[in-house]
Amino acid sequence: MVLDFEKKLYDLRDKIEELKKVSEEQGLDLSAEIGLMEKRLDSMKEDVYTKLSAWQKVKIARLNERPTAMEYIEAVFDDFIELHGDRGYADDHAIVGGLATLNGINVTVIGIQKGRDTKENIYRNFGMPHPEGYRKALRLMKQAEKFNRPIICLVDTPGAYCGIGAEERGQGEAIARNLMEMANLKTPIVSIIIGEGGSGGALALAVADEVWMLEHSIYSILSPEGFATILFKDASRASEAAETMKITSEELLNFGIIDRIIKEPLGGAHKDKAAVCEKMKENLVETVTRLQMETTESLLTKRYSKFRQMGEFME
């Protein structure tokens, strides 16, 4: 999918390819012209992708081409065994989780999974978990605590599902319980926002010792469209709302909401998934190894203090 602010880049790329084809078919030496156009394209990419607005980052975070939780799990971890069900109601396909190894370290991995096409998105409920999804995640986290396995969460959701059935089965309670239980889990937790981090649906997997974001992901109290509807009474002002909400990785790092940004290739993680996975794995191995050396008391005290110290107030 070509985003509106990328159109000129793709137009120039197409012209370069066309020129290469003409050069090859007609035996003309157009290397100088092609070289100049390629330099111009590189310069345009640098200019576009290093000056993205918040709304442009929202568009990148929502791209179908963006790597999903399962793609990261398969690339970063070894020996993944998926576990299913909340042992109470059902197996929520929007949340995947199970056992894996990270550079030889036994871990529990939990991710919110979106689909690639309409059929898969329906199966995954567009990455919007039901209460049984959060209860499945908590079951796996409590199991990880029992066997001293670090927990890694990969978050990519527009928000928890707000359908009637989800509310009847206790959506709010399921999210709140995850917040409470994660604050007290006696094992290291790292949560990474890999795309959208929407509202309590994301926070239910993000009460962690360290919270990271991929460079072009977003983390917010609700969608920009929802914010614009409430604040401006006009959903079409979503781009304006995105700037007001401070939802980008750079802004949230400055505010102390997150702890680290994982850089993405120019254009986003989908442009070079292997490079992003390599960086993610490198950071995870270092951090999980370090957190495992902490005493349980130190781990819980630092986690509690981290969230208590967020925000500012005036008396």
C-alpha positions in Angstrom: 0.0 0.0 0.0 1.3 3.4 -1.0 0.6 6.2 1.6 -0.3 9.7 0.4 3.0 11.2 1.5 5.0 8.4 -0.2 3.4 8.9 -3.7 6.2 11.2 -5.0 8.8 8.6 -3.9 7.1 5.8 -5.7 6.5 8.0 -8.8 10.3 8.7 -9.0 11.2 5.1 -8.3 8.9 4.1 -11.2 10.6 6.6 -13.5 14.0 5.2 -12.6 12.9 1.7 -13.4 11.4 2.8 -16.7 14.7 4.6 -17.5 16.7 1.4 -16.7 14.4 -0.6 -18.9 14.8 1.8 -21.8 18.6 1.7 -21.3 18.7 -2.1 -21.4 16.3 -2.5 -24.4 17.9 0.2 -26.6 21.5 -0.2 -25.5 21.8 3.3 -24.3 24.2 4.4 -21.6 21.9 6.3 -19.2 23.9 5.5 -16.1 24.7 9.1 -15.3 21.0 10.2 -15.4 20.0 7.1 -13.5 22.6 7.8 -10.8 21.4 11.4 -10.4 17.8 10.2 -10.0 18.7 7.6 -7.5 20.6 10.1 -5.4 17.6 12.4 -5.6 15.4 9.5 -4.5 17.6 8.7 -1.5 17.6 12.4 -0.5 13.7 12.5 -0.8 13.4 9.4 1.3 15.6 10.8 4.0 13.6 14.1 4.0 10.2 12.4 4.1 10.8 9.6 6.6 12.9 11.6 9.1 10.2 14.4 9.4 7.1 12.3 9.8 4.1 13.9 11.5 2.2 12.0 14.2 -0.6 11.3 11.8 1.8 9.9 9.2 3.2 7.6 11.9 -0.3 6.5 12.7 -0.7 5.5 9.0 2.6 3.5 9.0 1.7 1.8 12.3 -1.6 0.6 10.8 -0.1 -0.7 7.5 -1.2 -4.3 6.6 2.4 -4.9 5.4 3.8 -4.2 8.8 5.2 -7.3 10.5 2.8 -9.0 12.9 3.4 -10.4 16.4 3.7 -14.0 15.0 6.3 -12.9 12.4 8.4 -11.4 15.2 7.9 -14.5 17.4 9.0 -16.8 14.5 12.1 -14.6 13.7 13.3 -13.6 17.1 12.6 -16.7 19.2 13.3 -20.4 18.8 11.2 -23.5 19.6 7.9 -21.6 20.0 5.1 -23.8 21.3 1.7 -22.1 21.2 -0.7 -22.6 24.1 -4.4 -22.0 23.9 -7.4 -21.1 25.9 -8.2 -19.3 29.2 -9.5 -22.4 30.9 -12.7 -20.6 31.5 -14.5 -19.7 28.3 -12.7 -19.9 25.0 -9.5 -19.5 23.0 -9.2 -15.9 21.8 -7.4 -15.8 18.4 -6.5 -12.2 18.8 -3.9 -13.1 21.4 -1.2 -15.7 20.8 1.1 -17.0 23.4 3.3 -19.8 24.5 6.7 -21.1 25.4 9.9 -20.3 23.5 13.7 -19.8 23.9 15.6 -16.6 23.4 19.3 -17.2 22.8 19.0 -20.3 25.1 16.8 -18.5 27.7 13.5 -20.1 28.4 10.8 -17.4 28.1 7.0 -17.0 27.7 6.0 -14.9 24.7 2.6 -13.3 24.3 1.4 -11.2 21.4 -1.6 -9.4 20.0 -2.1 -10.7 16.5 -3.6 -8.8 13.6 -4.5 -10.4 10.2 -3.1 -9.8 6.8 -6.4 -10.0 4.8 -10.1 -9.7 5.5 -10.5 -13.4 6.3 -7.6 -13.5 8.7 -8.6 -10.2 10.3 -12.1 -11.6 11.0 -10.4 -14.7 12.5 -8.1 -12.5 14.7 -10.9 -10.0 15.4 -8.8 -7.2 13.8 -6.3 -7.5 16.7 -9.0 -6.6 19.3 -8.9 -9.1 22.2 -12.0 -10.3 24.1 -11.8 -10.8 27.9 -10.9 -14.5 27.4 -7.8 -13.3 25.5 -6.6 -11.2 28.4 -7.4 -14.1 30.8 -5.4 -16.5 28.5 -2.5 -14.0 28.6 -2.7 -13.8 32.4 -2.8 -17.6 32.7 0.4 -17.8 30.7 2.0 -15.1 32.7 1.2 -16.8 36.0 2.6 -20.0 34.6 5.8 -18.1 33.6 6.1 -16.8 37.2 5.7 -20.3 38.6 8.6 -21.6 36.5 10.8 -18.4 36.6 10.5 -17.6 32.9 10.8 -14.0 31.8 7.8 -12.7 29.9 7.9 -10.8 26.6 4.8 -9.1 25.3 4.3 -7.9 21.7 1.5 -5.3 21.6 -0.4 -4.3 18.4 -4.0 -3.5 18.9 -6.4 -0.6 18.2 -8.0 -1.4 21.5 -9.8 -4.1 23.4 -13.0 -5.3 21.7 -16.0 -3.4 22.9 -18.9 -5.7 21.8 -21.8 -6.7 23.9 -20.5 -10.2 24.5 -17.1 -8.9 25.6 -18.8 -6.5 28.1 -21.0 -9.3 29.4 -18.0 -11.5 30.0 -16.2 -8.7 32.0 -13.9 -6.9 29.6 -13.1 -4.1 32.1 -12.5 -6.6 34.9 -10.2 -8.7 32.7 -8.0 -5.7 31.8 -8.0 -4.4 35.4 -6.9 -7.8 36.7 -4.1 -8.0 34.3 -2.8 -4.5 35.4 -2.9 -5.6 39.0 -1.4 -9.0 38.5 1.4 -7.8 36.2 2.4 -5.2 38.7 3.2 -8.0 41.2 4.5 -10.8 38.9 7.8 -12.2 40.4 9.5 -12.5 37.0 11.0 -10.0 34.5 8.6 -8.5 32.0 9.4 -6.7 28.8 6.6 -5.2 26.6 7.1 -3.9 23.1 4.6 -1.8 21.1 5.1 -3.1 17.5 2.3 -1.2 15.8 -0.7 0.3 17.5 -0.9 0.5 21.2 -4.5 1.5 21.8 -6.0 2.3 25.2 -6.5 -0.3 28.0 -6.4 -3.0 25.4 -2.6 -2.3 25.0 -1.9 -1.4 28.7 -3.3 -4.8 29.8 0.0 -6.3 28.4 2.3 -3.4 29.1 2.7 -3.2 32.9 6.3 -4.2 32.5 9.8 -3.6 33.9 10.7 -2.1 30.5 8.3 -0.8 27.8 9.7 -0.3 24.4 8.3 1.0 21.1 9.3 0.4 17.5 10.2 3.8 16.1 7.0 4.2 13.9 4.5 2.6 16.3 2.0 4.6 18.4 0.8 4.3 22.0 -2.3 6.2 23.1 -5.3 6.4 25.4 -7.6 5.8 22.4 -7.5 6.2 18.6 -7.0 9.7 17.1 -10.4 9.3 15.5 -12.1 8.6 18.9 -10.2 11.5 20.5 -11.3 13.9 17.7 -14.9 12.8 18.1 -14.9 13.4 21.8 -12.8 16.6 21.9 -13.7 18.3 18.6 -17.0 16.5 17.9 -15.5 15.8 14.5 -13.8 12.5 13.6 -12.3 14.1 10.4 -10.0 16.1 12.6 -8.1 12.9 13.6 -4.8 14.2 12.1 -5.0 17.3 14.4 -5.9 15.1 17.4 -2.8 12.9 16.7 -0.5 15.9 17.1 -2.3 16.9 20.3 -2.3 13.5 21.9 1.6 13.0 22.0 1.5 9.4 20.8 4.8 8.9 19.0 7.7 7.0 20.4 10.0 10.1 20.6 7.4 12.0 22.6 6.6 9.2 24.9 10.3 8.5 25.6 10.7 12.2 26.5 7.8 11.9 28.9 9.2 8.8 30.5 6.3 6.6 29.5 8.5 4.2 27.6 12.1 3.1 28.2 13.5 2.5 24.7 12.9 3.0 21.0 13.9 0.3 18.5 14.9 2.1 15.3 13.2 1.1 12.0 14.5 1.3 8.5 13.5 4.3 6.4 9.9 3.8 5.6 9.1 1.4 8.4 9.7 -2.1 9.7 8.1 -3.7 6.7 10.9 -2.4 4.5 13.5 -4.6 6.2 11.9 -7.0 8.7 15.2 -9.0 9.2 17.0 -5.9 10.4 14.3 -5.0 12.9 14.2 -8.5 14.2 17.9 -8.6 14.7 17.8 -5.3 16.7 14.9 -6.5 18.7 16.6 -9.8 19.6 19.9 -8.1 20.5 18.1 -5.7 22.8 15.9 -8.4 24.4 18.9 -10.7 25.1 20.8 -7.9 26.8 17.8 -6.7 28.8 16.4 -10.1 29.9 19.8 -11.2 31.0 20.2 -8.1 33.1 16.7 -8.3 34.6 17.2 -11.9 35.6 20.1 -10.8 37.8 17.8 -8.6 39.8 16.4 -9.9 43.1 12.6 -10.3 43.2 12.3 -7.5 45.7 14.3 -5.1 43.6 12.4 -6.1 40.5 9.0 -5.4 42.1 10.1 -2.2 43.8 11.5 -0.7 40.6 8.4 -1.8 38.6 6.1 -0.2 41.1 8.2 3.0 41.3 8.4 3.3 37.5 4.6 3.6 37.1 4.0 5.6 40.3 6.5 8.3 39.0 4.8 8.8 35.7 3.1 12.2 35.1 3.3 15.6 36.7 1.0 17.5 38.9 0.7 20.9 40.5 -0.6 21.8 44.0 
